[in-house]
Amino acid sequence: MIPSSFVLMLAFVTNVQSLSVSDGIKRKIEWDTLKIRWGPDPSVSNDEVYVRQPRTVQQALQEQYKPLPDTLGEQCVGKTTIGYRYWKGNDTGAILIFDKQGTIAGVQIAFPRSSIKGNHYSFGTQKMFNTEMINGIAMYTLTAYFIEPPLICTVGRTLSQLEREGTGTGLFLQNGTNPMIDSIELPLWENDMGKTKWVKGGCFKTMGDYFFFSQSSFFSAHHDHLKFKGQLSGFGWAIVANLNFSRRTERVLTPAISTFLIPVPTCIPKLNDELGGFTTQHIYFNTNPANLEC
């Protein structure tokens, strides 16, 4: 079994727009979009790759999104999630979270617990995986927020703030049952990553530089291995399972692992082959091709 401290999610950072505090310029993130699912050409956006997501409830309704059933989408403060949740076509691979004012506030991926085969990964003991019944199905959920969680149901953001600030003002990954106090805030700039437990992997063209959250001993030598200075352009989930529940997920091919995971633990390629590929999902805040080069 892979230890629960192994890779759970990934973040990728641009290697351009490299302002630092010492430059004497106020750093501003440029999150002008919200797209889901990787493709080989970030300039192409359609219903298969770099799928553009609505950033207001009004837009979501126009695009046939609906609140989650059984009142889950109608209450802002839920059992393990905050915000108003919407989905399209009953696809739990891309649940959008909106705040009090109907502005995008986060995303969630949920997959059936019954789809997990074997004991390769301890989902039940990993805090970032919460459990919930959605549409009568027992699910594992992974949740990310784009503004401070306590603001989602109390203040929210106006349309003018969305236009001025972009998709979000930060990235907060829920790491427990209470998003108010259990969310991990990620640095928005690469030159701040060395102060955290995020460790640098490789650089993948069309994704940028990878960082993985881990406390495993085989990563310890790489905590300060930072080559570029840039802003956060997106993040992703990496799930140790072969899941086929959504069109919004991807499959990891074994030869590609060494391009973004450095070093590659000896058990990973073998397990990836046994499972038929891990399941991943990439979420982008900025898809300017120049920002995703190596």
N, C-alpha and C positions, 0 to 999 in steps of 0.2 A: 504493500500500500504506500502511496506517496504521502509524506507527512503533510499535515494541514498547513504548515508554514510555507509550503511550496507555492509556486506561482498561482495566484488567483486572478489577478487582472493585470493589465499592462497600460502604460501611458506612453505616448509618443510626443516628441517635442520638435519643433521646427529648429532649423539651424540658421535662420535668417532673422531679421528684425532684432538684432542682438543688442538691446540697450541694457545697461547695468546701472545700479544705483550711483556708481562713481561717475557716470556720464553727466550727472547733474540734470537729467531729463526724467520727468515722471513717466514711468513705464505704464503702458496701456495695452491690455490684451485686445486682440481684434478677432472677436467671435461673431462673424457676420452670417453664420448659417448653422443648421443642425441637420446632419446627414448620417445615415446608417448603412453599413455594409461596404466592405472594401471592394475595389475594382482596380484593374491595372492602369487606368487612366483617370486621374481625379478631375479632368476637365469634362468628363462624360458623366451625366447624372440622369438616371432613368428609373424604372420600377424594379430594376435588378441590382444595380450598384450605385453607391453614393445617393441613396434614396432620400430626397429632401423631405424633412418632417415639418408639419405646421408648428408655428411657434405661438399661436393664440388659440383659444377655444373656438373662436369664431371661424378661423381658418380650418380647424380640425373638423368642425361640424360640416362645413362646406365640402370637405373631402371624405365624407361618410364615416368619420370616426364617431364612436359612441361611448358613453360612460361604461365602466365595468359593471357587470350585472350584480344583482343581489345587494343593491345599495352601496357596493364597494366604491363606485365612482362618485357617489352622491354625498359622501361625507369627507370633510377635509382632514380630520384627524382620525386615522384608522388604528387598528390594533398594532401593526408594525410598520405602517407607512403614513406619511403625511402628504397632503395635496390631493387634487382632483384628478383621477386617473381615467384615461381614454385609450381605447384600442380600436383597431380596424380589422374587420373580417375575422373576429375572434382569435387574432394572432397575438399570443402572449410574448412573442419574441421582441416586440417593440411597443411597450406600454408607455404612453406619454403622461407626464405629471404636470399639472398646471396649478398656479397659485390662486389666491383669493380673488385676484382681479382678472383671471383668465389668461395669464401670461405664462409661457413655458418656465418650468421650475425644476425639471428633472426627467429622467427616464428609468425604466425598470424592465428587466427581462425575467420571465417566469417560465419554468419548464416542469413537466410532470415528474413527481418523485418516482413514479412507477417506471419511468424511462431509464433510470439508473440501473445498470447491470453490473454485478460483481461488487467487490469491495476495494477497488483501486484507489478511491479517494474518500476521506471521511467527511462527507457533506454535513452530516448531522452535528458534528462538533466544531465546525468552522463558523465563527460568529457572523461572517458576511453573508452567509446563506440563511435567510429566514424562511419559515414555512407558513403557508396560507392556503385556504380553500378559494379557488377562483372558478366560477362557473361549475361548481360541484366537483372539481378535481383538486386533489392535494398537490400543491406546487412548492418548489424551491424558488425563492426570488433573490435577485441581486438588484440593488437600487443605488442610483447616483442622483444628487441634487446639484443644481446650478446656482442657487443662491443659499444664503445661510438658512438652514432648516427652520429655526424659530420664526422666520419672517414669512414663510410660505402661507400659513393660514391666518396670520395676524395683519400683515401689511401688504405683501405682494409687490408687484411692480406694474406701473402703468405702461401703456403702449409707447408713450414718449420715452420712458426709461429703457424699454426694449430696443427702441431705435437708437438711442444714445449709447447704451451700455453693451448691446449685443445679446447673444443667447444667454449669457449668465455673467455673474460677477466672481464666481469661484467654482471649484469642483469639490464636492463633499461625498465621499463614499460611505454608505451606511455599514456599520460594523457592529451590529447588535440589534436588539429588538426595539430600542427607543431611538429614533432618528434625531431627536432633539439633543441627546447627549452622547450618542454612540457613533457619530459620523466623523470620519477622518478627512481633514482638509488637506488638499494637495497643493504643493507649491505651483505657482503659475509660470515660473521662470527657471530655466535649467540651472543657472548658477546658484539657485537656492536648494537644489536637490541634495547636495552633499551633506546637509544638516539633517537629513531624514533617513529612514530605513529603506527608501527606494534605491535600487541598485541598477546600474547602467548595463544594458545589453548591447546588441548591435544596431546598425542603422539599415533600414529597409526602404528602398526607393518607393515613393508614393505613401510612405507612412512617417518617415523621419526617424529620429533616435528613440529607441525603446528604453523604458525603465520598468523594472519589476519590483513588486513589493514582496519582500521575503526576509526572514531571519535565519534562513538555512546557512549552515557553516560553509557550504561550497560557494556562497556568494560574498562572504565576509571580506575578501580581499578586494572587492570591486566597489565598495561603498563610495569612494571618492574618485572613481574613474570617469571623469566628465571631460569630454573633448570640445563640445560646442556650447554656445550660449544662445538660447532662443526661447520662444514663448510656447506654452502648451497649446497644441492644436487639436487635441482629442484624446481619447482613451479607449480602452476595450476590455472585454471580459474574456478570460481563457478558462474553459471548463473541461475538467478531465473526464470526458464522457463523449460518446458519439451520439449526438442528439439530432433528430430529424423532425422536429415539431414546428419549425418556422422557416419561412423564406428569407428571413432577415439575419440568419446566422451563416457562418462559413466553416469550412473544414481545413484543418492544418495538415499539409503534406509533410512527411518526415524529412525529405531533403531540405525543406525550407527552414527547419528549426534552427540550424546552426547559423542562419543569417541574422537572427534577432536574439537568440538566447546564448549568452557567452558567460562562462563555459556551459556546454551541454552536459547535464548529469547523465551518466551512462544508462540509467534506467529509462530515460524519457523516449528515445527513438523506438526501443523495443515495445514499450507500452503503447505508444502512438500507433504502431503497426498493428498490435493486437486489437486495439479498439477500432481501427479503421479511420483514425484521425480524431484529434481533440476538436471540440467545438469552440469557436471564437466569434466575437462580434466587435466590430470597430464603429465607434461613434465619433464624428468629426464636427469641430466648431469652425474650422477654416480649411477649405480645400484648394486654396491657391497652389497650383503645382510647384511654384518656386519655393513654397514653404515646406514642402514634403520631400525635398531632395536630400541626398546624403553628402 
